[in-house]
């Protein structure tokens, strides 16, 4: 089984040479800028690691993993806009709208979303595009509830806004590997716990969400519990899950 670093290397090489629609013209520059912003690639690595662990092939899962990363990047480009989070910087450099202007950033986000579904639809199995669509709608619904203050059920908001893409990372890896629906349950339960772990730790670092609602100590307990459950889910899978366990351990101690 390939390591997380190896999977990231394979993914980054694939993404760097991914052909985009020629109709985009010079807008491609903004898309590439957003995609090359230095993220950790946790979601696509998760997708590839699941495919690898279920006896699928990493190469077959690459378009699905890229589609997921394009959706995630679309959400970041739009979230940074003045109408939403109004962030002029992302990961130590100007955000897409700060570098190219609001109008170009909106179009770049739109194009990233469409390109994501072009990749998902390259598979014969329609379940892959359906998985991505369900996750994207959930993410958008969660973001809407977040910006409108409809967050009484904070766990549900976070499950939609962040958790759905983590769940989709697992689902896309399973579908690309041809794992039957009847055998996917334990894997998907792991994905749900990993998504919760990521969001709670993110909230602790940003001092909002669960950290603001529960306090840092309460949020840390919630994260630790999610990490324990995620590891327990992996223990019940009879295959090499070392890379997935590495992702859990890395998120549990994440500091940036």
C-alpha atoms as a printed R data frame, in Angstrom:
    type eleno elety resid chain resno       x      y       z
1   ATOM     1    CA   UNK     A     1   0.000  0.000   0.000
2   ATOM     2    CA   UNK     A     2   1.333  3.450  -0.892
3   ATOM     3    CA   UNK     A     3   2.111  5.959   1.838
4   ATOM     4    CA   UNK     A     4   0.236  9.237   2.241
5   ATOM     5    CA   UNK     A     5   3.213 11.152   0.846
6   ATOM     6    CA   UNK     A     6   3.333  8.869  -2.180
7   ATOM     7    CA   UNK     A     7  -0.385  9.308  -2.761
8   ATOM     8    CA   UNK     A     8  -0.039 13.067  -2.554
9   ATOM     9    CA   UNK     A     9   2.811 12.995  -5.041
10  ATOM    10    CA   UNK     A    10   0.791 10.915  -7.498
11  ATOM    11    CA   UNK     A    11  -2.221 13.187  -7.042
12  ATOM    12    CA   UNK     A    12  -0.316 16.452  -7.455
13  ATOM    13    CA   UNK     A    13   1.312 15.152 -10.634
14  ATOM    14    CA   UNK     A    14  -2.095 14.177 -12.009
15  ATOM    15    CA   UNK     A    15  -3.658 17.513 -11.079
16  ATOM    16    CA   UNK     A    16  -0.806 19.503 -12.631
17  ATOM    17    CA   UNK     A    17  -1.419 17.915 -16.029
18  ATOM    18    CA   UNK     A    18  -5.221 17.729 -15.795
19  ATOM    19    CA   UNK     A    19  -6.661 19.141 -19.034
20  ATOM    20    CA   UNK     A    20  -9.304 21.821 -18.599
21  ATOM    21    CA   UNK     A    21 -11.909 22.878 -21.144
22  ATOM    22    CA   UNK     A    22 -10.270 25.008 -23.867
23  ATOM    23    CA   UNK     A    23 -13.329 27.270 -23.846
24  ATOM    24    CA   UNK     A    24 -12.126 28.665 -20.522
25  ATOM    25    CA   UNK     A    25  -9.281 30.443 -22.273
26  ATOM    26    CA   UNK     A    26  -7.228 32.624 -19.954
27  ATOM    27    CA   UNK     A    27  -9.620 31.921 -17.073
28  ATOM    28    CA   UNK     A    28  -7.620 28.704 -16.666
29  ATOM    29    CA   UNK     A    29  -4.901 30.789 -14.998
30  ATOM    30    CA   UNK     A    30  -7.230 31.628 -12.113
31  ATOM    31    CA   UNK     A    31  -8.321 28.000 -11.789
32  ATOM    32    CA   UNK     A    32  -4.729 26.780 -11.671
33  ATOM    33    CA   UNK     A    33  -3.862 29.500  -9.160
34  ATOM    34    CA   UNK     A    34  -6.642 28.353  -6.842
35  ATOM    35    CA   UNK     A    35  -5.782 24.681  -7.227
36  ATOM    36    CA   UNK     A    36  -2.084 25.233  -6.530
37  ATOM    37    CA   UNK     A    37  -2.597 27.129  -3.294
38  ATOM    38    CA   UNK     A    38  -0.651 24.653  -1.168
39  ATOM    39    CA   UNK     A    39  -3.403 22.744   0.628
40  ATOM    40    CA   UNK     A    40  -2.749 19.466   2.388
41  ATOM    41    CA   UNK     A    41  -4.880 17.478  -0.109
42  ATOM    42    CA   UNK     A    42  -6.456 15.529   2.765
43  ATOM    43    CA   UNK     A    43  -9.684 14.741   0.891
44  ATOM    44    CA   UNK     A    44  -8.120 13.361  -2.309
45  ATOM    45    CA   UNK     A    45  -5.510 11.433  -0.325
46  ATOM    46    CA   UNK     A    46  -8.350  9.912   1.701
47  ATOM    47    CA   UNK     A    47 -10.150  8.929  -1.502
48  ATOM    48    CA   UNK     A    48  -7.031  7.335  -2.983
49  ATOM    49    CA   UNK     A    49  -6.126  5.574   0.266
50  ATOM    50    CA   UNK     A    50  -9.593  4.008   0.502
51  ATOM    51    CA   UNK     A    51  -9.355  2.792  -3.092
52  ATOM    52    CA   UNK     A    52  -5.892  1.375  -2.401
53  ATOM    53    CA   UNK     A    53  -7.022 -0.340   0.811
54  ATOM    54    CA   UNK     A    54 -10.035 -1.966  -0.863
55  ATOM    55    CA   UNK     A    55  -7.967 -3.565  -3.625
56  ATOM    56    CA   UNK     A    56  -8.918 -0.911  -6.129
57  ATOM    57    CA   UNK     A    57  -6.324  0.986  -8.108
58  ATOM    58    CA   UNK     A    58  -5.074  4.435  -7.280
59  ATOM    59    CA   UNK     A    59  -4.964  5.297 -10.975
60  ATOM    60    CA   UNK     A    60  -8.662  4.544 -11.472
61  ATOM    61    CA   UNK     A    61  -9.546  6.659  -8.433
62  ATOM    62    CA   UNK     A    62  -7.546  9.719  -9.567
63  ATOM    63    CA   UNK     A    63 -10.335 11.429 -11.577
64  ATOM    64    CA   UNK     A    64 -12.750 11.003  -8.652
65  ATOM    65    CA   UNK     A    65 -10.176 12.366  -6.206
66  ATOM    66    CA   UNK     A    66  -9.505 15.326  -8.494
67  ATOM    67    CA   UNK     A    67 -13.235 16.001  -8.868
68  ATOM    68    CA   UNK     A    68 -13.507 16.146  -5.089
69  ATOM    69    CA   UNK     A    69 -10.565 18.540  -4.799
70  ATOM    70    CA   UNK     A    70 -12.062 20.788  -7.486
71  ATOM    71    CA   UNK     A    71 -15.335 20.992  -5.553
72  ATOM    72    CA   UNK     A    72 -13.441 21.785  -2.353
73  ATOM    73    CA   UNK     A    73 -11.424 24.472  -4.146
74  ATOM    74    CA   UNK     A    74 -14.575 25.958  -5.681
75  ATOM    75    CA   UNK     A    75 -15.990 26.323  -2.177
76  ATOM    76    CA   UNK     A    76 -12.845 28.073  -0.927
77  ATOM    77    CA   UNK     A    77 -12.729 30.502  -3.863
78  ATOM    78    CA   UNK     A    78 -16.332 31.523  -3.260
79  ATOM    79    CA   UNK     A    79 -16.039 31.531   0.556
80  ATOM    80    CA   UNK     A    80 -13.185 34.046   0.351
81  ATOM    81    CA   UNK     A    81 -15.292 36.549  -1.615
82  ATOM    82    CA   UNK     A    82 -16.303 39.832   0.077
83  ATOM    83    CA   UNK     A    83 -19.961 38.753   0.076
84  ATOM    84    CA   UNK     A    84 -19.119 35.748   2.266
85  ATOM    85    CA   UNK     A    85 -16.009 35.534   4.481
86  ATOM    86    CA   UNK     A    86 -14.180 38.477   2.847
87  ATOM    87    CA   UNK     A    87 -10.711 36.932   3.156
88  ATOM    88    CA   UNK     A    88  -8.012 38.656   1.119
89  ATOM    89    CA   UNK     A    89  -5.454 35.965   1.912
90  ATOM    90    CA   UNK     A    90  -5.430 32.192   1.844
91  ATOM    91    CA   UNK     A    91  -2.496 30.004   2.892
92  ATOM    92    CA   UNK     A    92  -0.048 32.864   2.936
93  ATOM    93    CA   UNK     A    93  -0.820 34.459  -0.423
94  ATOM    94    CA   UNK     A    94  -3.611 36.561  -1.961
95  ATOM    95    CA   UNK     A    95  -6.902 34.719  -2.284
96  ATOM    96    CA   UNK     A    96  -8.228 34.238  -5.796
97  ATOM    97    CA   UNK     A    97 -10.490 37.295  -5.745
98  ATOM    98    CA   UNK     A    98  -7.680 39.447  -4.352
99  ATOM    99    CA   UNK     A    99  -5.354 38.290  -7.138
100 ATOM   100    CA   UNK     A   100  -7.788 38.349 -10.064
101 ATOM   101    CA   UNK     A   101 -10.821 40.392  -8.992
102 ATOM   102    CA   UNK     A   102 -14.258 39.381  -7.730
103 ATOM   103    CA   UNK     A   103 -15.793 38.703 -11.127
104 ATOM   104    CA   UNK     A   104 -13.004 36.405 -12.276
105 ATOM   105    CA   UNK     A   105 -13.058 34.581  -8.927
106 ATOM   106    CA   UNK     A   106 -16.791 33.914  -9.243
107 ATOM   107    CA   UNK     A   107 -16.318 32.532 -12.743
108 ATOM   108    CA   UNK     A   108 -13.300 30.498 -11.657
109 ATOM   109    CA   UNK     A   109 -15.329 28.916  -8.865
110 ATOM   110    CA   UNK     A   110 -18.155 28.154 -11.286
111 ATOM   111    CA   UNK     A   111 -15.715 26.580 -13.734
112 ATOM   112    CA   UNK     A   112 -14.080 24.468 -11.026
113 ATOM   113    CA   UNK     A   113 -17.471 23.056 -10.098
114 ATOM   114    CA   UNK     A   114 -18.355 22.203 -13.693
115 ATOM   115    CA   UNK     A   115 -14.943 20.679 -14.361
116 ATOM   116    CA   UNK     A   116 -15.411 18.537 -11.240
117 ATOM   117    CA   UNK     A   117 -18.576 17.023 -12.637
118 ATOM   118    CA   UNK     A   118 -16.984 16.493 -16.043
119 ATOM   119    CA   UNK     A   119 -14.423 14.317 -14.254
120 ATOM   120    CA   UNK     A   120 -17.051 12.469 -12.219
121 ATOM   121    CA   UNK     A   121 -19.043 11.761 -15.362
122 ATOM   122    CA   UNK     A   122 -16.006 10.213 -17.058
123 ATOM   123    CA   UNK     A   123 -16.784  6.988 -15.153
124 ATOM   124    CA   UNK     A   124 -19.255  4.410 -16.396
125 ATOM   125    CA   UNK     A   125 -20.712  4.181 -12.879
126 ATOM   126    CA   UNK     A   126 -23.242  7.021 -12.313
127 ATOM   127    CA   UNK     A   127 -22.930  6.508  -8.552
128 ATOM   128    CA   UNK     A   128 -19.691  8.510  -8.617
129 ATOM   129    CA   UNK     A   129 -21.312 11.673  -9.986
130 ATOM   130    CA   UNK     A   130 -24.299 11.135  -7.685
131 ATOM   131    CA   UNK     A   131 -22.011 10.836  -4.657
132 ATOM   132    CA   UNK     A   132 -20.273 14.074  -5.573
133 ATOM   133    CA   UNK     A   133 -23.553 15.894  -6.247
134 ATOM   134    CA   UNK     A   134 -25.080 14.850  -2.916
135 ATOM   135    CA   UNK     A   135 -21.982 15.966  -1.029
136 ATOM   136    CA   UNK     A   136 -21.808 19.296  -2.857
137 ATOM   137    CA   UNK     A   137 -25.454 20.105  -2.182
138 ATOM   138    CA   UNK     A   138 -24.946 19.207   1.472
139 ATOM   139    CA   UNK     A   139 -21.874 21.422   1.709
140 ATOM   140    CA   UNK     A   140 -23.724 24.373   0.173
141 ATOM   141    CA   UNK     A   141 -26.708 23.832   2.467
142 ATOM   142    CA   UNK     A   142 -24.438 23.768   5.493
143 ATOM   143    CA   UNK     A   143 -22.702 26.950   4.390
144 ATOM   144    CA   UNK     A   144 -26.058 28.673   3.942
145 ATOM   145    CA   UNK     A   145 -27.109 27.718   7.467
146 ATOM   146    CA   UNK     A   146 -23.767 28.964   8.750
147 ATOM   147    CA   UNK     A   147 -23.913 32.422   7.151
148 ATOM   148    CA   UNK     A   148 -27.569 32.935   8.098
149 ATOM   149    CA   UNK     A   149 -26.990 32.000  11.739
150 ATOM   150    CA   UNK     A   150 -29.172 28.876  11.599
151 ATOM   151    CA   UNK     A   151 -26.756 26.959  13.787
152 ATOM   152    CA   UNK     A   152 -28.745 25.798  16.806
153 ATOM   153    CA   UNK     A   153 -27.943 22.245  15.717
154 ATOM   154    CA   UNK     A   154 -24.252 22.968  15.261
155 ATOM   155    CA   UNK     A   155 -23.303 19.338  14.741
156 ATOM   156    CA   UNK     A   156 -25.685 19.081  11.784
157 ATOM   157    CA   UNK     A   157 -24.365 22.320  10.266
158 ATOM   158    CA   UNK     A   158 -20.785 21.100  10.524
159 ATOM   159    CA   UNK     A   159 -21.714 17.647   9.218
160 ATOM   160    CA   UNK     A   160 -23.136 19.282   6.107
161 ATOM   161    CA   UNK     A   161 -20.568 22.027   5.627
162 ATOM   162    CA   UNK     A   162 -17.447 19.916   6.154
163 ATOM   163    CA   UNK     A   163 -18.354 16.324   6.890
164 ATOM   164    CA   UNK     A   164 -20.140 15.659   3.621
165 ATOM   165    CA   UNK     A   165 -16.974 16.058   1.546
166 ATOM   166    CA   UNK     A   166 -15.070 13.726   3.867
167 ATOM   167    CA   UNK     A   167 -17.855 11.178   3.599
168 ATOM   168    CA   UNK     A   168 -17.760 11.603  -0.177
169 ATOM   169    CA   UNK     A   169 -13.999 11.055  -0.224
170 ATOM   170    CA   UNK     A   170 -14.595  7.622   1.256
171 ATOM   171    CA   UNK     A   171 -17.601  6.952  -0.973
172 ATOM   172    CA   UNK     A   172 -15.773  7.947  -4.144
173 ATOM   173    CA   UNK     A   173 -12.857  5.706  -3.243
174 ATOM   174    CA   UNK     A   174 -15.247  2.802  -2.641
175 ATOM   175    CA   UNK     A   175 -17.183  3.321  -5.864
176 ATOM   176    CA   UNK     A   176 -14.024  3.681  -7.943
177 ATOM   177    CA   UNK     A   177 -12.815  0.364  -6.489
178 ATOM   178    CA   UNK     A   178 -16.129 -1.337  -7.241
179 ATOM   179    CA   UNK     A   179 -16.994 -2.099  -3.604
180 ATOM   180    CA   UNK     A   180 -20.667 -3.209  -3.437
181 ATOM   181    CA   UNK     A   181 -23.056 -0.922  -1.544
182 ATOM   182    CA   UNK     A   182 -23.798 -3.693   0.943
183 ATOM   183    CA   UNK     A   183 -20.150 -3.712   2.050
184 ATOM   184    CA   UNK     A   184 -19.655  0.039   2.334
185 ATOM   185    CA   UNK     A   185 -21.228  0.678   5.744
186 ATOM   186    CA   UNK     A   186 -18.140  0.289   7.991
187 ATOM   187    CA   UNK     A   187 -16.058  2.425   5.638
188 ATOM   188    CA   UNK     A   188 -18.647  5.182   5.556
189 ATOM   189    CA   UNK     A   189 -18.924  5.157   9.345
190 ATOM   190    CA   UNK     A   190 -15.182  5.794   9.453
191 ATOM   191    CA   UNK     A   191 -15.550  8.704   7.012
192 ATOM   192    CA   UNK     A   192 -18.221 10.308   9.193
193 ATOM   193    CA   UNK     A   193 -15.966 10.204  12.256
194 ATOM   194    CA   UNK     A   194 -12.990 11.557  10.315
195 ATOM   195    CA   UNK     A   195 -15.067 14.476   9.024
196 ATOM   196    CA   UNK     A   196 -16.195 15.343  12.544
197 ATOM   197    CA   UNK     A   197 -12.623 15.119  13.818
198 ATOM   198    CA   UNK     A   198 -11.379 17.480  11.102
199 ATOM   199    CA   UNK     A   199 -14.073 20.084  11.758
200 ATOM   200    CA   UNK     A   200 -13.724 20.100  15.541
201 ATOM   201    CA   UNK     A   201  -9.949 20.502  15.341
202 ATOM   202    CA   UNK     A   202 -10.435 23.245  12.744
203 ATOM   203    CA   UNK     A   203 -12.821 25.019  15.125
204 ATOM   204    CA   UNK     A   204 -10.292 24.757  17.959
205 ATOM   205    CA   UNK     A   205  -7.634 26.364  15.768
206 ATOM   206    CA   UNK     A   206 -10.021 29.125  14.619
207 ATOM   207    CA   UNK     A   207 -11.637 29.523  18.054
208 ATOM   208    CA   UNK     A   208 -15.154 29.309  16.636
209 ATOM   209    CA   UNK     A   209 -17.815 26.664  15.987
210 ATOM   210    CA   UNK     A   210 -17.539 23.855  18.512
211 ATOM   211    CA   UNK     A   211 -14.759 25.658  20.402
212 ATOM   212    CA   UNK     A   212 -16.953 28.741  20.883
213 ATOM   213    CA   UNK     A   213 -19.985 26.636  21.812
214 ATOM   214    CA   UNK     A   214 -18.316 24.057  24.083
215 ATOM   215    CA   UNK     A   215 -15.109 25.803  25.108
216 ATOM   216    CA   UNK     A   216 -11.683 24.625  23.998
217 ATOM   217    CA   UNK     A   217 -11.550 21.795  26.543
218 ATOM   218    CA   UNK     A   218 -15.017 20.555  25.576
219 ATOM   219    CA   UNK     A   219 -14.150 20.713  21.885
220 ATOM   220    CA   UNK     A   220 -10.887 18.880  22.479
221 ATOM   221    CA   UNK     A   221 -12.779 16.084  24.259
222 ATOM   222    CA   UNK     A   222 -15.161 15.866  21.293
223 ATOM   223    CA   UNK     A   223 -12.219 15.638  18.885
224 ATOM   224    CA   UNK     A   224 -10.493 12.985  20.968
225 ATOM   225    CA   UNK     A   225 -13.696 10.926  21.100
226 ATOM   226    CA   UNK     A   226 -14.123 11.179  17.328
227 ATOM   227    CA   UNK     A   227 -10.504 10.080  16.826
228 ATOM   228    CA   UNK     A   228 -11.028  7.059  19.093
229 ATOM   229    CA   UNK     A   229 -14.173  6.071  17.210
230 ATOM   230    CA   UNK     A   230 -12.427  6.516  13.860
231 ATOM   231    CA   UNK     A   231  -9.608  4.209  14.942
232 ATOM   232    CA   UNK     A   232 -12.148  1.678  16.210
233 ATOM   233    CA   UNK     A   233 -13.862  1.729  12.818
234 ATOM   234    CA   UNK     A   234 -10.521  0.987  11.168
235 ATOM   235    CA   UNK     A   235  -9.884 -1.878  13.577
236 ATOM   236    CA   UNK     A   236 -12.983 -3.581  12.200
237 ATOM   237    CA   UNK     A   237 -11.774 -3.476   8.597
238 ATOM   238    CA   UNK     A   238  -9.821 -6.547   7.554
239 ATOM   239    CA   UNK     A   239  -7.290 -4.869   5.306
240 ATOM   240    CA   UNK     A   240  -4.241 -2.633   5.503
241 ATOM   241    CA   UNK     A   241  -5.538  0.684   6.860
242 ATOM   242    CA   UNK     A   242  -2.180  2.099   7.955
243 ATOM   243    CA   UNK     A   243  -2.443  5.196   5.741
244 ATOM   244    CA   UNK     A   244  -5.966  5.901   6.967
245 ATOM   245    CA   UNK     A   245  -4.798  5.548  10.564
246 ATOM   246    CA   UNK     A   246  -1.976  7.971   9.763
247 ATOM   247    CA   UNK     A   247  -4.576 10.493   8.571
248 ATOM   248    CA   UNK     A   248  -6.529 10.131  11.793
249 ATOM   249    CA   UNK     A   249  -3.443 10.559  13.943
250 ATOM   250    CA   UNK     A   250  -2.309 13.586  11.920
251 ATOM   251    CA   UNK     A   251  -5.668 15.338  12.204
252 ATOM   252    CA   UNK     A   252  -5.920 14.583  15.919
253 ATOM   253    CA   UNK     A   253  -2.715 16.528  16.658
254 ATOM   254    CA   UNK     A   254  -3.094 19.148  13.904
255 ATOM   255    CA   UNK     A   255  -1.860 22.611  14.883
256 ATOM   256    CA   UNK     A   256  -2.255 24.566  11.624
